[in-house]
Amino acid sequence: MSEAEDRKPQSDEARSAFDPEITSEFAIPSGLAVAKPVGEPETTSEFAVPAGLDVVQPVAGEGEGSAFSPPSTYSARQAPAAFTPADGVPVVSLIKDLPWQDRMRTMLRMPVAERPAPEPGPKTAEEDGPAVPRVLDLTLRIGELLLAGGEGAEDVEAAMFAVCRSYGLDRCEPNVTFTLLSISYQPSLVEDPVTASRTVRRRGTDYTRLAAVFRLVDDLSDPESHLSLEEAYRRLAEMRRNRHPYPTWVLTSASGLLAGAASVLVGGDLVVFVAAMLGAMLGDRLAWLCAGRGLPEFYQFLVAAMPPAAIGIALTLSHVDVKASAVITGGLFALLPGRALVAGVQDGLTGFYITAAARLLEVMYFFVGIVAGVLVMLYVGVQLGAHLNPDAALGVTKRPLWQIGASMLLSLTFAVLLQQERSTVVAVTLNGGVAWSVYGAMRYTGDISPVASTAVAAGVVGLFGQLLARYRFASALPYTTAAIGPLLPGSATYFGLLAIAQSKVDAGLVSITKAAALAMAIAIGVNLGSEVSRMFLRIGSQEKRRAAKRTRGF
């Protein structure tokens, strides 16, 4: 092989660099050149626009835009206040003379895109407000106190929304569940959102603190108050440090008086009153002892239910001429979780189903603890030969004046147990007396079913409680929770447990079902009364009512 043949072949490009006469194998041979048409450019393509079909170029100054770009007629100086959907935005009146709960509830029930929240423009150094994380932290702390105090999920969200809007955070979205609070704030449509959350681990019944939180939110919602963030934090810290308005011995005495008043409602006399009072006070002290040792609330309710049942059985074994059923029933009244039941049903009726399910599950655990404590003592009493008669429920004595007085005493002591402010005790006491008067008139005079009578009486409680709360711009819980105390199904619960302890399971289940129906009637009646008061109170024109409506379920 020659030296020329042994060399590495070079590419066409390399060879063409040195020998211009050598072209590529794709080159057109000489003599086969195609004639070029006259009037067309040298290089063309099948995607080129033919002659005569040239696209008109856009006018100078208006370049190619995007589907998300504002139209050419858009002016930032004359921009609308917020995004407007195709069907328009209902006019929302946020006038000062309406409670902040109504104003914020109206905003929350609207879709996020339809809320009148203006797009914020660039701020100067003088316009900078408080830091967004600090405002969100204050909002979560206020929501935590409200949720831990037993407030409904919708009212907690309304309060959180009011706090954010008071500091200029309009594009916020609160979310409340049984143990978790979260809030998200989006500064504008093109900026990343800021999200914060807080877990509620401890719950306590203190309506005085609850009322103080409502006053704080009301002051923050008032545009004339100009409450700074530091001042809001200071007031919130004072609420946490404040002691309860009533000492421990007053709470224990109130528990005993509540049980005694409940025993009078079901036909008890003075001896029954004293026995029920002693049993409830002993159960309250045992529950406090268990709480101090860190036992869960389930065991606290179980232990607290034992002394009233034990005293009733002891009186029966001693052949004392008293109604043991009235003693046990009175002791149960102080333990029935009426507050949690009303809050759970209210959350379910307002669309917070997860929170409602969790609250009702909590009520079920408390109720099972009461059932276990009473059943243990009833079983011991049956084994010892105590003759307890389930049919004694039919022999309730009709004493209107005594029962109205007992119902008012029951509501008064219940208000003390809930740590209410002294200024609200008189109103809730009168509300409890009205509730029992309505129930007694329908049940004993009109011979109407107990479930319907309870529902109507609870509706009156909710109506009056909501009116009183609106008059004072406060929460409705202090005016309604204690007033439903006389309506709680203590006797139906006891006689159902007694029948089960005596192996009469069918009759016991019927009585327990009746107690559950009465409890649901109370909760639904209270919520219905509150909704009726909102329906007939001044909201405004038809457009404002359209903004306040909820989603239809059909």
VEXDREN-2710 file (C-alpha; in Angstrom, 1 decimal):
% VEXDREN-2710
k/r/px/py/pz
1/MET/0.0/0.0/0.0
2/SER/1.4/3.3/-1.0
3/GLU/1.9/6.2/1.3
4/ALA/-0.9/8.2/-0.3
5/GLU/-3.4/5.3/0.3
6/ASP/-2.2/4.7/3.9
7/ARG/-3.0/8.2/5.0
8/LYS/-6.2/8.9/7.2
9/PRO/-9.0/10.1/4.9
10/GLN/-10.0/13.7/5.4
11/SER/-13.5/15.1/5.7
12/ASP/-15.2/17.1/3.0
13/GLU/-14.8/20.2/5.0
14/ALA/-11.1/19.6/5.6
15/ARG/-10.5/18.9/2.0
16/SER/-12.5/21.9/0.8
17/ALA/-10.4/24.1/3.0
18/PHE/-7.3/23.3/1.0
19/ASP/-8.8/22.4/-2.4
20/PRO/-11.6/24.7/-3.5
21/GLU/-12.2/22.6/-6.6
22/ILE/-13.3/19.6/-4.6
23/THR/-16.9/19.9/-3.4
24/SER/-19.3/17.8/-1.4
25/GLU/-21.0/14.7/-2.9
26/PHE/-24.3/16.6/-2.4
27/ALA/-23.3/19.4/-4.7
28/ILE/-25.1/19.7/-8.0
29/PRO/-22.9/18.5/-10.9
30/SER/-22.0/21.1/-13.5
31/GLY/-24.5/21.4/-16.3
32/LEU/-27.5/20.5/-14.1
33/ALA/-28.1/23.8/-12.4
34/VAL/-31.8/24.6/-12.0
35/ALA/-32.9/27.9/-13.4
36/LYS/-34.1/30.3/-10.7
37/PRO/-37.6/31.8/-11.1
38/VAL/-37.7/35.5/-11.6
39/GLY/-39.1/37.6/-8.8
40/GLU/-38.7/35.1/-5.9
41/PRO/-35.9/35.2/-3.3
42/GLU/-33.0/32.9/-3.6
43/THR/-33.9/30.7/-0.6
44/THR/-37.5/29.7/0.1
45/SER/-39.4/27.1/2.2
46/GLU/-42.7/25.3/2.1
47/PHE/-43.7/27.2/5.2
48/ALA/-43.0/30.6/3.7
49/VAL/-46.0/32.8/3.1
50/PRO/-46.8/33.1/-0.6
51/ALA/-46.6/36.4/-2.4
52/GLY/-49.6/38.6/-1.9
53/LEU/-50.5/37.0/1.5
54/ASP/-48.3/39.0/3.8
55/VAL/-49.5/39.4/7.3
56/VAL/-50.2/43.0/8.4
57/GLN/-47.6/43.9/11.0
58/PRO/-49.0/45.3/14.4
59/VAL/-49.0/48.9/15.0
60/ALA/-45.8/50.2/16.6
61/GLY/-46.0/50.6/20.4
62/GLU/-48.3/47.5/21.0
63/GLY/-46.1/44.5/21.0
64/GLU/-47.1/40.8/21.2
65/GLY/-48.9/40.2/24.5
66/SER/-50.1/37.3/26.6
67/ALA/-53.4/36.0/27.8
68/PHE/-52.5/37.2/31.3
69/SER/-51.5/40.7/30.1
70/PRO/-53.9/43.6/30.8
71/PRO/-55.7/44.9/27.7
72/SER/-54.6/48.0/25.9
73/THR/-57.5/50.0/27.4
74/TYR/-56.4/49.1/31.0
75/SER/-55.2/52.0/33.1
76/ALA/-53.6/51.5/36.6
77/ARG/-55.0/54.8/37.7
78/GLN/-58.6/53.8/36.9
79/ALA/-58.3/50.1/37.8
80/PRO/-61.3/48.5/39.6
81/ALA/-61.1/47.9/43.3
82/ALA/-60.9/44.1/42.9
83/PHE/-61.3/41.3/40.4
84/THR/-64.9/41.2/39.2
85/PRO/-66.4/37.9/38.1
86/ALA/-68.7/37.5/35.2
87/ASP/-71.9/37.6/37.3
88/GLY/-70.8/40.6/39.3
89/VAL/-70.0/41.1/43.0
90/PRO/-72.7/41.6/45.6
91/VAL/-72.4/44.8/47.5
92/VAL/-71.2/44.2/51.1
93/SER/-71.9/46.7/53.7
94/LEU/-69.3/46.7/56.5
95/ILE/-70.9/49.5/58.5
96/LYS/-69.8/50.1/62.1
97/ASP/-73.2/49.6/63.8
98/LEU/-73.3/45.9/63.0
99/PRO/-71.4/43.4/65.2
100/TRP/-68.1/42.4/63.8
101/GLN/-69.3/38.8/63.8
102/ASP/-71.9/39.6/61.2
103/ARG/-69.5/41.6/59.0
104/MET/-66.8/39.0/59.0
105/ARG/-69.2/36.1/58.7
106/THR/-70.6/37.8/55.6
107/MET/-67.1/38.0/54.1
108/LEU/-66.2/34.4/55.0
109/ARG/-69.3/33.0/53.3
110/MET/-68.3/34.6/50.0
111/PRO/-65.8/32.8/47.6
112/VAL/-62.3/34.1/47.9
113/ALA/-62.3/35.6/44.4
114/GLU/-65.5/37.6/45.1
115/ARG/-64.4/39.2/48.4
116/PRO/-63.9/43.0/48.0
117/ALA/-60.1/42.9/48.6
118/PRO/-58.2/45.6/46.5
119/GLU/-54.9/44.7/44.9
120/PRO/-52.3/46.4/47.0
121/GLY/-49.9/48.8/45.2
122/PRO/-46.3/49.5/46.1
123/LYS/-45.8/50.9/49.5
124/THR/-43.5/53.6/50.6
125/ALA/-41.3/53.5/53.7
126/GLU/-43.8/55.5/55.6
127/GLU/-46.7/53.2/54.7
128/ASP/-45.1/50.0/55.9
129/GLY/-47.2/48.3/58.6
130/PRO/-46.5/45.6/61.1
131/ALA/-44.7/42.5/59.9
132/VAL/-47.0/39.9/58.3
133/PRO/-45.7/36.9/60.5
134/ARG/-46.4/38.9/63.7
135/VAL/-49.9/39.7/62.6
136/LEU/-50.6/36.1/61.7
137/ASP/-49.1/35.0/65.0
138/LEU/-51.5/37.3/66.9
139/THR/-54.4/36.1/64.9
140/LEU/-53.6/32.4/65.7
141/ARG/-53.2/33.2/69.4
142/ILE/-56.6/34.9/69.5
143/GLY/-58.2/32.0/67.6
144/GLU/-56.6/29.5/70.0
145/LEU/-58.2/31.2/73.0
146/LEU/-61.6/31.2/71.3
147/LEU/-61.5/27.6/70.1
148/ALA/-60.2/26.4/73.5
149/GLY/-63.0/28.3/75.2
150/GLY/-65.7/26.4/73.3
151/GLU/-66.5/28.9/70.6
152/GLY/-67.9/27.6/67.3
153/ALA/-65.6/27.1/64.4
154/GLU/-67.3/29.7/62.2
155/ASP/-67.1/32.4/64.8
156/VAL/-63.4/31.5/65.4
157/GLU/-62.7/32.0/61.7
158/ALA/-64.7/35.2/61.6
159/ALA/-62.6/36.5/64.5
160/MET/-59.3/35.5/62.8
161/PHE/-60.5/37.2/59.6
162/ALA/-61.4/40.4/61.5
163/VAL/-57.9/40.6/63.1
164/CYS/-56.1/40.2/59.8
165/ARG/-58.3/42.8/58.0
166/SER/-57.8/45.2/60.9
167/TYR/-54.1/45.3/60.0
168/GLY/-54.6/45.5/56.3
169/LEU/-54.2/41.8/55.4
170/ASP/-57.2/41.5/53.2
171/ARG/-56.2/38.4/51.2
172/CYS/-56.2/35.9/54.0
173/GLU/-57.9/32.6/54.4
174/PRO/-58.3/31.1/58.0
175/ASN/-59.0/27.4/58.5
176/VAL/-60.2/25.9/61.8
177/THR/-60.4/22.3/62.8
178/PHE/-60.8/20.7/66.3
179/THR/-57.2/20.9/67.3
180/LEU/-55.5/22.9/64.5
181/LEU/-55.7/26.5/63.4
182/SER/-54.0/27.7/60.2
183/ILE/-54.1/30.9/58.2
184/SER/-52.7/31.8/54.8
185/TYR/-52.1/35.3/53.5
186/GLN/-51.3/36.1/49.9
187/PRO/-50.0/39.7/49.4
188/SER/-51.1/39.9/45.8
189/LEU/-52.0/37.6/42.9
190/VAL/-48.3/37.3/41.8
191/GLU/-46.6/36.9/45.2
192/ASP/-46.0/33.8/47.2
193/PRO/-48.5/33.2/50.2
194/VAL/-47.4/33.2/53.8
195/THR/-48.9/30.4/55.9
196/ALA/-48.8/29.9/59.7
197/SER/-50.5/27.3/62.0
198/ARG/-51.0/26.6/65.7
199/THR/-52.2/23.6/67.6
200/VAL/-54.7/23.7/70.4
201/ARG/-53.6/21.3/73.1
202/ARG/-55.4/22.4/76.2
203/ARG/-59.1/23.4/76.6
204/GLY/-60.7/25.2/79.5
205/THR/-64.0/26.7/80.3
206/ASP/-63.6/30.4/81.2
207/TYR/-66.3/32.6/79.6
208/THR/-64.8/35.7/81.3
209/ARG/-61.7/35.2/79.2
210/LEU/-63.8/34.5/76.2
211/ALA/-65.7/37.8/76.6
212/ALA/-62.3/39.6/77.0
213/VAL/-61.1/38.1/73.7
214/PHE/-64.3/39.3/72.0
215/ARG/-63.8/42.8/73.3
216/LEU/-60.3/42.8/71.9
217/VAL/-61.4/41.7/68.5
218/ASP/-64.2/44.3/68.6
219/ASP/-61.6/47.0/69.3
220/LEU/-59.4/45.8/66.6
221/SER/-62.3/45.9/64.1
222/ASP/-63.1/49.4/65.0
223/PRO/-61.3/51.7/62.5
224/GLU/-61.4/54.6/65.1
225/SER/-59.6/52.7/67.8
226/HIS/-56.1/52.5/66.1
227/LEU/-55.0/49.7/68.3
228/SER/-51.3/48.9/67.7
229/LEU/-49.9/45.4/67.5
230/GLU/-47.9/45.8/70.7
231/GLU/-51.0/46.9/72.6
232/ALA/-53.0/43.9/71.3
233/TYR/-50.2/41.6/72.4
234/ARG/-50.2/43.2/75.8
235/ARG/-53.9/42.8/76.3
236/LEU/-53.7/39.2/75.1
237/ALA/-51.0/38.5/77.7
238/GLU/-53.2/40.0/80.4
239/MET/-56.0/37.7/79.5
240/ARG/-53.8/34.6/79.8
241/ARG/-52.4/35.7/83.2
242/ASN/-55.8/36.7/84.7
243/ARG/-57.1/34.4/87.5
244/HIS/-60.6/32.9/87.3
245/PRO/-63.3/35.2/88.7
246/TYR/-64.5/32.5/91.2
247/PRO/-62.4/30.6/93.7
248/THR/-62.4/26.8/93.9
249/TRP/-64.8/26.6/96.9
250/VAL/-67.4/28.7/95.1
251/LEU/-67.2/26.3/92.1
252/THR/-67.7/23.3/94.3
253/SER/-70.6/24.9/96.1
254/ALA/-72.1/25.8/92.7
255/SER/-71.8/22.2/91.5
256/GLY/-73.7/21.0/94.6
257/LEU/-76.4/23.6/94.3
258/LEU/-76.8/22.8/90.6
259/ALA/-77.4/19.1/91.4
260/GLY/-79.9/20.0/94.2
261/ALA/-81.8/22.3/91.9
262/ALA/-81.9/19.6/89.2
263/SER/-83.3/17.1/91.7
264/VAL/-86.2/19.5/92.5
265/LEU/-87.0/19.7/88.8
266/VAL/-87.6/16.0/88.7
267/GLY/-89.8/15.9/91.8
268/GLY/-87.3/15.8/94.8
269/ASP/-87.9/17.3/98.2
270/LEU/-85.6/19.0/100.7
271/VAL/-83.9/15.7/101.7
272/VAL/-83.3/14.8/98.1
273/PHE/-81.9/18.4/97.5
274/VAL/-79.4/17.9/100.3
275/ALA/-78.4/14.4/99.2
276/ALA/-77.9/15.4/95.6
277/MET/-75.9/18.4/96.6
278/LEU/-73.6/16.4/98.8
279/GLY/-73.1/13.8/96.1
280/ALA/-72.3/16.3/93.4
281/MET/-69.8/18.2/95.7
282/LEU/-68.0/15.0/96.5
283/GLY/-67.9/14.0/92.9
284/ASP/-66.5/17.5/92.0
285/ARG/-63.7/17.1/94.6
286/LEU/-62.8/13.7/93.3
287/ALA/-62.7/15.0/89.7
288/TRP/-60.4/17.8/90.8
289/LEU/-58.1/15.3/92.5
290/CYS/-57.9/13.2/89.3
291/ALA/-57.3/16.3/87.2
292/GLY/-54.4/17.2/89.5
293/ARG/-52.9/13.7/89.0
294/GLY/-53.0/14.2/85.2
295/LEU/-55.7/11.7/84.5
296/PRO/-57.7/12.2/81.2
297/GLU/-61.1/13.7/81.3
298/PHE/-62.8/10.4/80.6
299/TYR/-61.7/9.1/84.1
300/GLN/-62.6/12.4/85.7
301/PHE/-66.2/12.1/84.5
302/LEU/-66.3/8.4/85.5
303/VAL/-65.2/9.2/89.1
304/ALA/-67.4/12.2/89.4
305/ALA/-70.5/10.2/88.5
306/MET/-70.0/7.6/91.2
307/PRO/-70.8/9.6/94.5
308/PRO/-74.4/10.7/93.5
309/ALA/-75.2/7.2/92.5
310/ALA/-73.7/5.8/95.6
311/ILE/-75.6/8.2/97.9
312/GLY/-78.9/7.3/96.1
313/ILE/-78.3/3.6/96.5
314/ALA/-77.3/4.1/100.1
315/LEU/-80.6/5.9/100.9
316/THR/-82.6/3.1/99.2
317/LEU/-80.8/0.4/101.2
318/SER/-81.4/2.4/104.4
319/HIS/-85.2/2.4/103.6
320/VAL/-85.3/6.2/103.7
321/ASP/-88.5/7.5/102.1
322/VAL/-86.9/9.5/99.4
323/LYS/-86.7/9.3/95.6
324/ALA/-83.3/7.8/95.0
325/SER/-83.8/8.4/91.2
326/ALA/-84.1/12.2/91.9
327/VAL/-80.8/12.1/93.8
328/ILE/-78.9/10.3/91.0
329/THR/-80.5/12.4/88.3
330/GLY/-79.6/15.6/90.0
331/GLY/-76.0/14.5/90.2
332/LEU/-75.9/13.7/86.5
333/PHE/-77.1/17.2/85.6
334/ALA/-73.8/18.7/86.7
335/LEU/-71.8/16.3/84.5
336/LEU/-73.7/16.2/81.2
337/PRO/-71.5/18.0/78.5
338/GLY/-74.2/20.4/77.2
339/ARG/-71.6/23.0/76.2
340/ALA/-69.6/20.6/74.0
341/LEU/-72.8/19.1/72.5
342/VAL/-74.2/22.5/71.5
343/ALA/-70.9/23.5/70.0
344/GLY/-70.6/20.2/68.0
345/VAL/-74.0/20.4/66.5
346/GLN/-73.6/24.1/65.7
347/ASP/-70.4/23.3/63.8
348/GLY/-72.2/20.6/61.9
349/LEU/-75.1/22.9/61.0
350/THR/-72.7/25.6/59.7
351/GLY/-70.7/23.2/57.5
352/PHE/-67.7/22.4/59.6
353/TYR/-68.2/18.7/59.5
354/ILE/-64.7/17.6/60.6
355/THR/-64.8/19.8/63.7
356/ALA/-68.4/18.8/64.4
357/ALA/-67.5/15.1/64.2
358/ALA/-64.5/15.6/66.6
359/ARG/-66.6/17.5/69.1
360/LEU/-69.4/15.0/69.1
361/LEU/-66.9/12.2/69.5
362/GLU/-65.6/14.1/72.6
363/VAL/-69.1/14.3/73.9
364/MET/-69.6/10.5/73.3
365/TYR/-66.4/9.8/75.3
366/PHE/-67.6/12.0/78.2
367/PHE/-71.0/10.3/78.1
368/VAL/-69.5/6.9/78.1
369/GLY/-67.4/7.9/81.2
370/ILE/-70.6/9.0/83.0
371/VAL/-72.4/5.8/81.9
372/ALA/-69.5/3.6/83.2
373/GLY/-69.4/5.4/86.6
374/VAL/-73.2/5.2/87.2
375/LEU/-73.5/1.6/85.9
376/VAL/-70.8/0.4/88.3
377/MET/-72.7/1.8/91.3
378/LEU/-76.1/0.7/90.0
379/TYR/-74.8/-2.8/89.5
380/VAL/-73.4/-2.9/93.0
381/GLY/-76.7/-1.6/94.4
382/VAL/-78.7/-4.3/92.5
383/GLN/-76.4/-7.0/93.8
384/LEU/-76.9/-5.6/97.4
385/GLY/-80.6/-5.8/97.0
386/ALA/-81.5/-2.2/96.4
387/HIS/-85.0/-1.9/94.8
388/LEU/-84.7/0.8/92.2
389/ASN/-87.8/1.4/90.1
390/PRO/-87.3/2.6/86.5
391/ASP/-91.1/3.5/86.3
392/ALA/-90.6/6.2/88.9
393/ALA/-89.9/8.6/85.9
394/LEU/-93.6/8.8/85.4
395/GLY/-94.3/10.2/88.8
396/VAL/-92.9/13.7/88.3
397/THR/-94.7/16.2/90.5
398/LYS/-96.1/19.3/88.8
399/ARG/-95.0/22.3/90.9
400/PRO/-94.6/25.2/88.5
401/LEU/-93.4/27.9/90.9
402/TRP/-90.9/25.6/92.6
403/GLN/-89.7/24.2/89.3
404/ILE/-89.2/27.7/87.8
405/GLY/-87.3/28.8/90.8
406/ALA/-85.1/25.6/90.6
407/SER/-84.5/26.1/86.9
408/MET/-83.3/29.7/87.6
409/LEU/-81.0/28.4/90.4
410/LEU/-79.7/25.7/88.1
411/SER/-78.9/28.3/85.4
412/LEU/-77.2/30.6/88.0
413/THR/-74.9/27.9/89.3
414/PHE/-74.2/26.6/85.8
415/ALA/-73.1/30.2/84.9
416/VAL/-70.7/30.2/87.9
417/LEU/-69.2/26.8/86.8
418/LEU/-68.6/28.3/83.3
419/GLN/-66.7/31.2/84.9
420/GLN/-69.0/33.8/83.4
421/GLU/-68.7/37.5/84.1
422/ARG/-70.9/38.7/86.9
423/SER/-72.7/41.2/84.6
424/THR/-74.0/38.3/82.5
425/VAL/-75.2/36.0/85.4
426/VAL/-78.5/37.8/85.9
427/ALA/-79.4/37.7/82.2
428/VAL/-78.7/34.0/81.8
429/THR/-80.6/33.2/85.0
430/LEU/-83.7/34.9/83.6
431/ASN/-83.2/33.1/80.3
432/GLY/-83.1/29.8/82.0
433/GLY/-86.3/30.5/83.8
434/VAL/-88.0/31.5/80.5
435/ALA/-86.7/28.3/78.9
436/TRP/-88.3/26.1/81.6
437/SER/-91.5/28.0/81.6
438/VAL/-91.9/27.4/77.8
439/TYR/-91.0/23.7/78.3
440/GLY/-93.4/23.3/81.2
441/ALA/-96.2/25.0/79.4
442/MET/-95.9/22.8/76.4
443/ARG/-95.0/19.5/78.1
444/TYR/-97.3/19.5/81.2
445/THR/-100.1/21.9/80.2
446/GLY/-100.2/21.3/76.5
447/ASP/-99.3/17.6/76.7
448/ILE/-96.8/17.9/73.8
449/SER/-94.0/15.5/73.3
450/PRO/-90.9/16.2/75.3
451/VAL/-88.6/16.3/72.3
452/ALA/-90.7/19.0/70.6
453/SER/-91.1/20.9/73.9
454/THR/-87.4/20.8/74.4
455/ALA/-86.6/22.0/70.9
456/VAL/-88.9/25.0/71.2
457/ALA/-87.6/26.0/74.6
458/ALA/-84.0/25.7/73.4
459/GLY/-85.0/27.8/70.4
460/VAL/-86.2/30.5/72.7
461/VAL/-82.9/30.3/74.6
462/GLY/-81.0/30.7/71.4
463/LEU/-83.1/33.6/70.2
464/PHE/-82.9/35.6/73.5
465/GLY/-79.2/34.8/73.9
466/GLN/-78.4/36.0/70.4
467/LEU/-80.3/39.2/71.0
468/LEU/-78.5/39.9/74.3
469/ALA/-75.2/39.1/72.7
470/ARG/-75.9/41.6/69.9
471/TYR/-77.0/44.2/72.3
472/ARG/-73.6/44.0/74.0
473/PHE/-71.5/43.1/70.9
474/ALA/-70.3/39.9/72.7
475/SER/-70.3/36.2/72.3
476/ALA/-73.7/34.4/72.6
477/LEU/-72.3/31.5/74.5
478/PRO/-72.5/33.1/78.0
479/TYR/-76.1/33.9/77.4
480/THR/-77.2/30.5/76.0
481/THR/-75.0/27.7/77.5
482/ALA/-76.1/28.0/81.1
483/ALA/-79.7/28.7/80.2
484/ILE/-80.1/25.2/78.6
485/GLY/-79.1/23.5/81.8
486/PRO/-82.7/22.8/83.0
487/LEU/-83.4/21.2/79.6
488/LEU/-80.6/18.6/79.7
489/PRO/-81.8/15.0/79.6
490/GLY/-80.6/13.9/83.0
491/SER/-83.6/11.8/84.0
492/ALA/-83.8/9.9/80.7
493/THR/-80.1/9.1/80.9
494/TYR/-80.4/7.8/84.4
495/PHE/-83.5/5.6/83.8
496/GLY/-81.9/4.2/80.7
497/LEU/-78.8/3.2/82.6
498/LEU/-80.9/1.8/85.5
499/ALA/-82.8/-0.5/83.0
500/ILE/-79.6/-1.7/81.5
501/ALA/-78.2/-2.5/85.0
502/GLN/-81.4/-4.5/85.7
503/SER/-80.9/-6.5/82.5
504/LYS/-83.8/-4.7/80.7
505/VAL/-81.7/-3.9/77.7
506/ASP/-84.5/-3.0/75.3
507/ALA/-86.2/-0.6/77.7
508/GLY/-82.8/0.9/78.6
509/LEU/-81.9/1.5/74.9
510/VAL/-85.2/3.2/74.4
511/SER/-84.6/5.6/77.2
512/ILE/-81.0/6.2/76.1
513/THR/-82.3/7.0/72.6
514/LYS/-84.8/9.4/74.1
515/ALA/-82.0/11.1/75.9
516/ALA/-80.0/11.4/72.7
517/ALA/-83.0/12.8/70.9
518/LEU/-83.5/15.4/73.6
519/ALA/-79.9/16.4/73.5
520/MET/-80.0/16.9/69.7
521/ALA/-83.2/18.9/70.1
522/ILE/-81.5/21.2/72.5
523/ALA/-78.5/21.8/70.3
524/ILE/-80.6/22.2/67.1
525/GLY/-83.0/24.5/68.9
526/VAL/-80.3/26.8/70.2
527/ASN/-78.7/27.1/66.8
528/LEU/-82.1/27.6/65.1
529/GLY/-83.0/30.4/67.5
530/SER/-79.7/32.1/66.8
531/GLU/-80.2/31.9/63.0
532/VAL/-83.8/33.2/63.3
533/SER/-82.5/36.3/65.2
534/ARG/-79.9/36.9/62.4
535/MET/-82.6/36.5/59.8
536/PHE/-84.9/39.1/61.1
537/LEU/-82.3/41.6/62.3
538/ARG/-81.2/44.4/60.0
539/ILE/-78.8/43.2/57.4
540/GLY/-79.5/45.6/54.6
541/SER/-80.8/45.4/51.0
542/GLN/-81.3/42.2/49.0
543/GLU/-77.8/42.5/47.5
544/LYS/-76.3/42.4/51.0
545/ARG/-78.4/39.4/51.9
546/ARG/-77.1/37.6/48.8
547/ALA/-73.6/38.1/50.0
548/ALA/-74.5/36.6/53.4
549/LYS/-76.0/33.4/52.2
550/ARG/-74.5/30.0/52.5
551/THR/-74.1/27.4/49.8
552/ARG/-77.3/25.6/48.9
553/GLY/-77.3/21.9/49.4
554/PHE/-79.6/21.0/46.5
END
